[in-house]
Amino acid sequence: MLNEITRRDVLGLAAAWGLSFALPPMDLRAAQKRGSERAKSLIILWMAGGPSQLETWDPHPGTKIGGEVKAIKTRTKGLEIADLYPLMAEQIQDLNVVRSLVTKEGDHERGTYMVKTGYRPDPTLRHPTLGAILETELPLAGVEIPRHIALGDSQWPSWGGFLGAEHDAFKVYNPGYDLHNMQSFRAKESQARRLENLTVLEKAFQAGRQAQSKKTLHSDAIKRALQMMSSEQLRAFKIQDESESTRKAYGDSQFGRGCLVARRLVEEGVRSIEVTLNGWDSHARNMESHRSNAAILDPAFAALMNDLRQRDLLQSTVVLCIGEFGRTPQINPLEGRDHWPTGFSCVLGGGGLKGGMVIGQTDPDHAKTEPSDPILVPDLYATILKLFGIEYNKEVITPIGRPMAYSSGKPISRLLG
């Protein structure tokens, strides 16, 4: 069966198929290193729907906008977060809380685009997300599985934009279990004949159609699929060999399993992983929604931070917890909060960033709608790109011939170690 094919067999199939390509070196020393010697990875915990800053990282209990939530102290001096996150209160010391993110996009799709790319939507082109830029600029030899992965049921998983569809995130909707269609049910000889026949068809199509053939990405997809199907690194997607206590710590939820898989993918050298937690669009019964999601986010996020720290992976792994916007200070008649792109929160740290900072401040009385020390999303992403050693303002020529910088922002110097 194809899942039993060795590296030598895959190369043999490629030769039989008439292809000329080389698999990345099998030297996995980069993935096996620990601490600052490792190549950096990024984990984005995507809070789809827009979590309320007041029920997460910026509580104002006892005020007219504070709602029912209470605040608890954390291991970061002077930082209090919502009492829905007691486990994160013990794990947040290496992270920074930004309480003053500002955008101009209060619609879910447009807000997601803005926060995932650092640009407002543009009808003339599609910008790449942060993970696609990292994958493009920082190839890593020895990684035989996709290097840009989206875990969970996301409506808008990260994309390649003008960098190309080949940089779209590899989507795993139900993480923690075996991937589907990773085994061939045909013998090696039969599979080789099929590939040879496919070569004949492809060559016939390519005759006089080189540009069109290249755009289909068909050959590239076949190469990568064969490589992935025969790789031992597929084990990263399964969590059955983790201890029961570890799985229990992350929580038996799609998001909890996703966070555990994300840690395993980092250990294999995957460059960028996005894990989605849905259910934050709390126009009604805001507190109820946030209690339910906190019961999922708190253990998973805390277990991830503890795991990265204990395994000496935190210095090489940037962790970002963010959504497309926050929620209004006012509580509406349905006991909910509406969309609020002015003064919302994110949590960011690891990968060599300074830790333990609280940036920005929102007004507990809501007399001022603008937060103090506002932080723009492009600046946040310029910071991350610089941390990875990428020229954040590098201009790329898009398919329509337009030069476009990876980021229009400037790095936040106080975050950089």
Secondary structure, DSSP 8 states (H G I E B T S, - for coil): -GGG--HHHHHHHHHHTT----------HHHH--GGGS--EEEEEEETT---GGGTTS--TTSTT-TT--EEE-SSTT-EEETT-HHHHTTGGGEEEEEEEE-S--SHHHHHHHHHHSS--BTTB----HHHHHHHH---TT--S-SEEEES--SS----GGG-GGGS-EEESSTBS--TT-S--S-HHHHHHHHHHHHHHHHHHHTT-HHHHHHHTHHHHHHHHHHHHT-GGGGGGB-TTS-HHHHHHH-SSHHHHHHHHHHHHHHTT-SEEEEEE-----SSSHHHHHHHHHHHHHHHHHHHHHHHHHTT-GGGEEEEEEES-EE-SS--TTS---EE-EEEEEEEEETTB--S-EE-B--TT-S-SS-BS-EEHHHHHHHHHHHTT--TT-EEE-TTS-EEES-SS---GGGB-
